[in-house]
Amino acid sequence: MTDRSKRKLVAILAADIVGYSRHIGRDEDGTIAALRKHTAAVLPIVAEHDGRVVDTAGDGILAEFPSAVRAVEAGIAIQRGMEGLALTFL
């Protein structure tokens, strides 16, 4: 098998912030500040669950994990972290 034909099985987690465009339209500076804080909270959670951030764009994040179980565990941890995070979008 050549390097070109190697395959890797991963689970993908994709997430974004509901209503981000509306929020950015109402308060661009505040929304961007809140997004940075949310991102700073999410990135360590991805890493703790053996994930790797593949891409971020605007309010979205795309991460890969070695298994579906790790991806789901990370997703749950992210949701719980957002509940506890005292940041809200307008």
N, C-alpha and C positions, 0 to 999 in steps of 0.2 A: 504494500500500500504506500503510495507516495504522499508527501506532505499535502499536496493539493486535494487528495481524495479522502483525507481524514475527516471523520464526522465527529460531532460533539453533540450530545443530547443535553439540553438545558430546559429549564422552565423560565418563562418570561413574566415579569411583573410590570404592568404599565399603570401609571396613576397620574391624575391631574386634579386641579382644584376646581370644584364646581362653581360656576359663575365668575371665573377669573376675569373674563373680558369686561363684564359688567362692573366688577370691582375696580379694575384698572381705569375704566372710564370715569368713575366717581372720585377716586383718590389715587392717582398714579404713584406718588411718592410713598404714601402709607401702605399701599398694596405691595409695592416692590420691597419695602422694608419687612413686611410680614412674610412675604415669600422667602426672603433670605433666611429668616428665623426658622420657618418651616423646613426649608431645605437642609439647614444645619442640624435639625433634629432627625430628619429622615436618613441622611447619608450614613451615620453610624449604625442605624438599625439595619440597613442593607448589609453593611460589612459584618455585623455581628451574626448575621444569618448566612454567612458564606456567599453573599451576593456580590455582584460587580455592576456598577452603574455603567450602562452602555451609552446612554445619551440623556441629556436634559435639554429641553426646549421650552422656553417660556415657563409655564406653570407645570409642565409635564416631566415625568421621569420614566426611564425605561431601564430595567435592571434584569440581569440574568442570574439564575441560581442553579446549583448542581442537581436539585431535585424539586419536584412540585411541592413536597412537604415543606422544604425550607422556604420556598416562595410564599406559600400560604402562611406559614408562621411569621414571616417578615411582614406580610400584608396586615395580619392581625395586630402585630406589634406597632406598626405604623398607625393604624386606626386608633389603637389605645393611646398612643403617644399624642395624637392630635386631640383626643378628648381631654387629655391632661394639660395640653399646651394652652396657656392663657393668651392665645392670639386669635383674633377673629378678623374676618374680612367684613367690610362694611356692607 
